[in-house]
Amino acid sequence: MIARFAIATMAVLTIGPVLAQSMSPEAARRFVAGKLFSFQCVDGSRGMGRIYADGSVIGTIQFNGSGPARSIWLPPETLRVKGGMICASLKGMSFEPCFTLSRTGEQSFRGSVSGLGMIAYCDFTRRMNIAGLRSHPQLAEPATLDPAAGASRDGR
């Protein structure tokens, strides 16, 4: 039984990278832009979100797989093409991380930090649209909770 598991594991580890197709920034934009993806990162962080053609991002994240899920909104041009890679300009970071994207299936891809591919990566899987996650962040302001009223300020 252990031998079968070991053989299956080795087959997946050997075949997996062969099946992954590296995506150019333009191919990645066409594959990802405007679509909803869930993600799971190697450090345990997970969430769901949408990346737009203008480089903005809206979604949720749960850091390190514990604690509350947090809403995120990153403005246009947060993600951009630089030297044939996708790079992120984030406030508070002393460097601009760049990523390589590899398509891993019909509806999935892996984003790896350049130079740290097997150490720092997230796997993304396309999902259907869900209620409450707007099609574009500029269509409406996110609702904020008013603890006294027990409802959001925008009446929902």
Secondary structure, 3 states (H helix, E strand, C coil): CHHHHHHHHHHHHHHHHHHCEEECHHHHHHHHCCCEEEEEECCCCEEEEEECCCCCEEEEEEHHHCCCCEEEEECCCCEEEECCEEEECCCCCCCCCEEEEEEEECCEEEEEECCCCCCCEEEEEEECCCCCCCCCHHHCCCCCEECCCCEECCCC
